[in-house]
Amino acid sequence: MTVPSQQLQKSIADWLSRAKSHDPERMSSDGSGVRIYADIGGAAFIRPDGSLIFEAWDSGPYKEQAPGLRTLALVVGSREHPELRELLPSRPAAAPDCELCGGTGRLTRLGDLNCGSCFGLGWKPAA
């Protein structure tokens, strides 16, 4: 896990504080994280230390199961909070564009979904 800069840690703490006072539904069930990603199965919440909590809508917290779920949550979260991009992996010079999404990270032909092959990055590590 990449450790967030002090500025990002402060920003996340501020988002969490605002959620506590104005939008408690954006908080994790234990109150330690603010939601940055949600889908039909559940949500991902980021804590000020940069760690993520994953919660299923019907059963509460769980450990990350799907490879790339952290990356996908950060990619989606960075659309609302661009500061989160610092936690994403850097693209190596030799990394090719993702063939499935054509390097966009999105599957627009299927209704603008996030690409599950590259987890929204638009590229894949070189083989």
Secondary structure as GFF3:
##gff-version 3
##sequence-region A 1 127
A	DSSP	alpha_helix	6	22	.	.	.	ID=ss1
A	DSSP	three_ten_helix	24	26	.	.	.	ID=ss2
A	DSSP	beta_strand	34	38	.	.	.	ID=ss3
A	DSSP	beta_strand	42	46	.	.	.	ID=ss4
A	DSSP	beta_strand	52	56	.	.	.	ID=ss5
A	DSSP	beta_strand	60	62	.	.	.	ID=ss6
A	DSSP	alpha_helix	69	80	.	.	.	ID=ss7
A	DSSP	three_ten_helix	82	87	.	.	.	ID=ss8
A	DSSP	beta_strand	106	107	.	.	.	ID=ss9
A	DSSP	three_ten_helix	108	110	.	.	.	ID=ss10
A	DSSP	beta_strand	113	114	.	.	.	ID=ss11
###
